Amino acid sequence: MKKINKILIVLILFFAANGSVFADEQDDMYAKMDSLLSVISVYEFGMDRSALSEFSAIVKDELNRNRNRNKFEDMLTDFLLSNAKLDGKQFMCEQLSLAASERAVPVLLILLKNPETSDMARYALHRIPGVSSDATLKDAVEHNKNDEIIIGSINSLGRRKDTNAVNIIAEYLSSPNQSIAAASATSLGMIGNEEAAEIISEQRPNYDGMVKDLLTDSYLKCADNMLANGNKSEAEKIYNDVLQGEKNDALRQAAFNGLLESKNNSAELIVSTLAGDDLSLIDIAAIKIRILEKKGEIVKVADLLSVVDTDIKIKILAAFEDMQNPVTHKYVVDAVNDDNEFVSSAALKVLSKIGTKDDVELFVSIAVNGQGISKEAAQTNLDLLNADGVDYEIVRLLNSDNDELKPELIRTVSARKIISAYDVVYAAAAGENKALKAEAYKSLGAIAQPEQLQDLLTLLENAESEGERKRVESAIVAVIGKIPDKNERADQLIEYLSKTEDEDVMRSMLRILSASGSPNAYKVLQSALNGDDEEAQKIVIQSLSNWPGNEPINDLMNFAKSTSNDTYKILALRTYITLVKRSYTLTDDEKIKNYKEALSQSEADNEKKMIISGISNVGNLESLKLAVELLDNENIKKEAFMAVMQISEDIAEDHPDEVKNVLNKVLEKTDNEGARSYIKEVLGSIK
Amino acid sequence: MKKSKQTRRQFLKRSAGVTAGIVGIPYLVPSSVFGRNGIPPSDKITIGCIGYGMMGSGNTDSFLNEPDAKVVAMCDLDDEYLSLGKNAIDEHYGNTDCAAYHDYRELFLRKDIDVMSIAVPDHWHAILSIAAARAGKDIYGEKPLSHSLKEGRAICNAVKRYGRIWQTGSWQRSLPHFRYACEIVRNGRVGKIHRVEVGLPSGHTDFGGTAGQEAPMDPPKNLDYDLWLGPAPYAPYAPARVRMNWRWHLDYAGGQLLDWIGHHCDIAHWGLDLDHTGPVEIEGYGEYPETGLWNTAGKYRVDTKYADGLHMTISGGHRDLCNGTMGAKFIGDDGWVHVNRGGIDASNKDLLKEKFGPNDIHLFESPGHHRNFLDCVKSRKQTLTPCEVAHRSATPGHLGQIAMLLERKIKFNPETEEIIGDATASRMLSRSYRSPWHL
């Protein structure tokens, strides 16, 4: 028992002490608010708003606490009743829009009825949940003569979806002020319940022009809500009412749209509309084709493809493309043969999604013999045709005697990556037909596997021109890329290189090794770079620009420093700069160090410009300093200036003082008016 | 690492080339079903352009260059822009036929116009878009779709109700390398994705050249300032408030976060097939300026979680994310792929050479963003970035803004689009309009 008493005493003391701390903290907050409120009371737009920011922070903190907020709220509403300036009151209404409860509503009503403060009161009332806000807004509508207040309050009631406000709002439909009538018509739709629909149904015939259009829009919103709530028959009545009686095309379209959505069977209506002459409804019917599911319904639409105008054919085919229903197949194939190339190409698109292996020949024949966009569509969509047996059919056709189709077939073998076509494609590459060879080389890269590398090396040996050799190189690079282990990629090639005596093949191998990314390959390239075969050096230097890593950077710099061949030096520097610029793994500091080294070796302006371009992509103070130093060189001054500005903009937020300092110095030395105004613009934007 | 902040000038400069460290890939732009080789059989599509500042001029130019489109009207409440726009159109066609409108309501009365191209400040998006749909126009609208989440849903509803075709200015989806990156992800080449880092710009770029010009003054005669304010709370004119720098004030826009959410978050959603859903948990922290007229977050970070456990981080000014730059970085069990306007990169470079076969997922290959829109106006097919997609792309931005402003985690139901168990945060899903404006 004694123990329990002790615990109780401790707990009481704890809460007493902390309760006092909490109360102190709250009192401090009120004191701070008081002091800020006195500043805000004289606030006007354009003045320092730091007190407002501080006050917002307090409001935000308070919103993140779970405690009684009556006094807090009262302080905000008291401010609204004070002699504070309007701009401060507007700010306070924004705070109340988040912080106020219904407790604040009576004060907001006072502001709502004053034309000067009505809008700002609604900023808060719009967001305060509960019937008090609704009642206040209705009060303002009913007991006010100021049009702007009435309009605003009606709009707010609409947006709050106050179902009890329907009758009050409806009374203002007949207002001589068109803006009030418009607000009333719109708000009825925002509320959008059955009561609003009834009123609109009665009142709509009494109006015309803008108010009638807005009322009809609201009527349709009511119908949409009915439809969403399962009241199809009532919704349908409204849609039909508007469709039959309305002259405004847009409203008729919306009604038709809703009607098609609401009907259990829309097929007849869609078909008759597509075949009819009511142009304003055809677009809606075309969109709604997509809701059809039954075979018979879809066929009825498909039948139209043989009778309707080109524009409508394209709309129907667009729907069929989305639907991907095999029922349309026969009709789509017919449309592929349409005289109009837009129709034909639209049909080919559909066919790529619903076609079968039996359609391959149709695609290929248009891809070979077609014209313009049909030809292009046939090629693109043959590559995408995804059905059982399509690849088999392509290989079968490739093995046939029809040479005319073969280039296109080999092209699609590549796009579709049909590995089983390897033998026939390889035969074409090794054959005599030049048109076929070119396609076959490209295709081999896509379909050849690492175990077929030796075949490709044989093709390389037998290549009859530099062009052919380059194409085989590309194929080999693609094939070795399929080997996951980087060293394994290169080892077979290195062995081959050690045995070949054909100089052309050796050069090719160096280029291929440069693309491998293999550490073993790099050793070979390094050795060639440091060797005495100048032609090999040149190939290595140029090829290394494709190297996927930082390894060559130091070697290239050493080469540039040591070579006596000026051309090679320039080439090495260019590759060096390319690799530094592209590197993801070098730090900014390392990059700057590399650029400085490159600058020390560069004599030509072109290389310096390349370096500047790299420097400008490094956003730090060191890169800025380096770019500024380069401004002194007349030949590259323009590029250096752009780099200075780019870096300045990049880092100004983190280093405002340093950037200002640098730019002011540059400004002092700059005569060019355009440059000066650019500097001033950037300086002006630095906070 | 390089900072992610990027000004418009830099963007223009860099978008022409390749950003350091990102591999540019060659690509072919496919021809349109209708456009490249001739004008289709039907009449030309007539277009009215609203807003010529910021994105408006670029969109107008794009439509002018489409052979089956005819820009017949320009509308801007700033007479200087109006004149610039009309002159550009007239010069292109070699006549003086382009009609000039100060007030969009007059433009919408024209029955002979098929399409509205809308490029105006965000606080005007919903009112104009819904009015355009109600007028039976197809719409090319700028991102972000809306200025609040509820406005976004209202736009989607109106576009659906009136059966309109909508394309959002999220044109990155029309660039082949963005599509390719998304195909890599969709086809599982980097494994199951568990995290996406979306990198956006930070800070406040002085687009209008009016930084610091914050003292209230009379608006210039060329600008109908009251109409410009429209539904936004009253504030006196100051140069820093308007002309492209409106982006940096929460009454008119959502800062860098909402400006760019419709680009890189849009790509993240595309890559992950999240076009019809949204996050379930959102936390954020933003650095909002405490002084000056501009009040949008300069540096920010929004962490979101999706229903399947995926984490998406959206940030500006955080160099430790998204390779220290912009774009969308998809991180999966088997590696990562990162795409931005400079190009595409991946943990496994071989991925960047892959060609997808017929059994792989192929995303829509756009003939060009404006071209795709015009094609869809004719075919009545959904565009590459329809309204719903734009709404979902912007959703993490709207919710992130709320989480940052309240500094607390919020939970969201993407089905009902309601914030769960947080009445205060829920209030921020919509905002009141100045009288007499309404949706």
Interface residues (C-beta under 8 A of the other chain):
Chain A: E44 F45 G46 D48 R49 S50 S53 E54 K60 L63 N64 Q90 E94 S97 L98 A99 S118 D119 M120 R122 Y123 L125 H126 R127 I128 P129 E148 I149 I151 G152 N155 S156 G158 R159 S179 A182 A183 T186 S187 M190 D213 D217 L220 K221 D224 N248 D249 A250 Q253 A254 F256 N257 G258 D283 I284 A286 I287 D309 T310 D311 I314 K315 L317 A318 A319 E321 D322 N340 E341 F342 S345 A346 K349 G372 I373 E376 A377 T380 D383 L384 L385 N386 V390 S414 A415 R416 K417 A446 A478 G481 G517 P548 K581 R582 S583 Y584 D588 G614 N617 V618 G619 M642 Q646 E649 D650 I651 E653 D654 E681 G684 S685 K687
Chain B: M1 K2 K3 K5 Q6 T7 R9 Q10 K13 T19 A20 G21 V23 P30 S31 V33 F34 R36 N37 G38 P40 P41 S42 K111 A133 R134 A135 G136 N157 R161 Y162 G163 S202 G203 H204 T205 D206 G209 A211 G212 E214 A215 P216 P233 Y234 A235 P236 A238 Y288 P289 E290 T291 G292 G298 K299 G317 N323 D345 K349 D350 K353 K355 G357 P358 N359 H362 E365 K378 S379 R380 K381 Q382 L405 L406 E407 R408 A423 T424 R427 M428 S430 R431 S432 Y433 R434 S435 P436 W437 H438 L439
